[in-house]
């Protein structure tokens, strides 16, 4: 079917998906509320009743109209309900609502090593309170301290652990990664750190049998690769490309693929499933001659694709690609009036019905956007030039494919990763052939028995991987290989997509009005960027960052950026992370770090140990008792290190307008400070376990 001519009747699933996603977005915009949740369930029930009634009595057009409206409102309501239903605020039997001594759960995913901890999801099924078993639900993130690379737990294990979990903290500083939101999208709100002897294995193989077999099968395949591939980088890349296993991926190798725009190759996804599909489709070419046999070919291809998904351990990216291709094959082989957009929408709707929070998954967003771009834009770019030479034609065809995919995905790439690879085109043109043969050689190695041929294939596989990584490293080290440290917000993403859509349709539909829309969007985007730049660089402010027991104060004034920290924090990883966030906002190399006790003076800023002066604003860091005949004047008094619990005696030596209590103070002292401040009517802010204070 011609993808340019789209009629409403041909794309019902696109409309269903639009209303369903709108409901999901509505659920994200508001905090879960049990009363509203029950009201939404009532609304969904009413919509279902109206829809069924309208189709039973469809003699009147008005009734039919109400039925359609009820269906779409029902999709909207269902999306909202499904987003909220896993929240602890909605689930009455969530484990966080009970006081228990022991929790019992099933390891819900393949554990992953992160430093000295083994991390995994635990699906809680029960808790014990004084030997009384209470059925429960919910997911808990467990971090098990281990002293070896041998997994003490594995997928499907039923274990018991002590009840010492905590609620995951939100982001505390501007620009911080929202880890709480990230885990909430995986239906996890609590975490627990355990010593190696703090769990008891009760039973094995209690997980989903299909996933259990898939994970065990993939582990056997990884062990076979380990027998033949001696280079660690070659082993990790082969495991990623062939089996979708990235737990042991070196950061340096991952950075090379990221900076060259080829990181998608390391995630077993549409590319790899597509390779499997093309290979087996070519091997089954003889089935195309007879329509009845061609029907069987479609079934065989679907089974083979899902077998590959099994081999990769049913990783989310492979499941996405497998479902998408399966829907396409079903439409191609079994449906006469098919539309590719309707098929893609149906696959997305199925995934979101299974888990509506997939909509916030970066892989889900990028993969579906790339597919839509390839379907619509790629043929038009490809047909711009007629090339007779087969090699040049292949180069242009793949270039057009890469351009189409990158054009539609680059705003999200910059938004999420603050990085855009400039050499994505040559890097992708180069890597596609080696990646394809790496998958072929990897499958051959896994299928062949031990012997000379397997050793030969392994040598070729390892050599090809090392050669490919070497070329990508060369590209990554070239000047201007990628734009790093470039950030955009959600409004800028919206404007960029408006520009892309209007430009693409102006190009494909040849409409002058859309060119005017593109120009108007460019002006709006430029105005927004200028206003944002002026706002960031012209404001004067202090930021008191929440860095636990350490000290970190940001001083910003008309382009001058100072990060004032204590010496201990200045040598930590958290300091580097905070510095990168500030540089991302203010500009790389624009931040001047100063360690506590050092002096600094400029036209607007003065720093002398405990005193920071910015124009007419003054901060005093109170970390030891001060004696002064004359009272010190300051706007903000920052109390640290439990210096004194007698706030009234401090007032005798320091005259201040606001009190800030940071995380270096003990909880009992924080309570004393706040009670005294309330009694004396002194404004205060507790930095401990709260968001950074901006003044």
Order of alpha helices (4+ residues) and beta strands (2+ residues): alpha-alpha-alpha-beta-beta-beta-beta-beta-beta-beta-alpha-beta-beta-alpha-alpha-alpha-alpha-alpha-alpha-alpha-alpha-alpha-alpha-beta-alpha-alpha-beta-alpha-alpha-beta-beta-beta-alpha-beta-beta-beta-beta-beta-beta-alpha-beta-alpha-beta-beta
